[in-house]
Amino acid sequence: MSKHTFKQSSVTGDTRGLARLALGYDWNYLADAETLLFGSTDETAFRMQNITAGTGITTGTGTLYKANVTVAGDLITTTIVMDITGLDSSANTDIIGVDSTANSHIGQVTAALNGTIFAGEITCLETPAGGEPDIDLVSGDEATGTEDAVYTGLTNSTKLFDAGQDWVGGLHANQYQTAGLTAMPAADQYLYLSTGNTDNVNDTYTAGKFKIVLYGYPA
């Protein structure tokens, strides 16, 4: 099938009609400029939206945060890919983020956007360097969690995954690259990275890439 490109300004009743007749599919968009629907006028059929991190992550020097939420039928997939370069680690169970900066969350999970989360995984794509390489995934009710503060200070704090050892990107003896989450975030909670208890390195990351995937279904 040939490639078809269109601008949002081109979305009219006539072009939609031509798409149905010529290509056998329908498409639509929502006014939020970030949701695009294919295959149905039902907004739950296929939807793509964004999820965002707090300023304690996005203001890091050299830090990269990219994420989206895809709804396809009954499956909602939330994908977060991060380069943690420029963020800081400190003592055991402390939140990772820009040095002493609040709002160091990596996204909020809501029933409306992400659905009810029933599974998840975390993958190390590049070995962390500079800061603490034993990194856990946690959640809490507040968006205001601050780097160098213990994640257990968050309301209803939950450890979603406890690495228990240093992450190593790729295959390596006695290490792992991908692991399933052992607990799921509750609706409306914020996600955070926190330090484990291996070395307690208090420093700035110079490398380290991770992918976090959450699987949900319509609430």
Buried (B, 14 or more C-beta within 10 A) or exposed (E): EEEEEEEEEEEEEEEBEEBEEEEEEBBBBEEEEEBBBBEBEEEBBBBBBEBEBBBBBBBBEEBBBEBBBEBBEEEBBBBBBBBBBBBBBBEBBBBBBBBEBBBBBBBBBBBEBBBBBEEBBBBBBBBBBBBBBBBBBBBBBBBBBBBBBBBEBBEEBBBBBBBEEBBBBEEEEEBBBEBEBEBBBBBEBBBBBBBBBBBBBBEBBEBBBBBBBBBBBEE
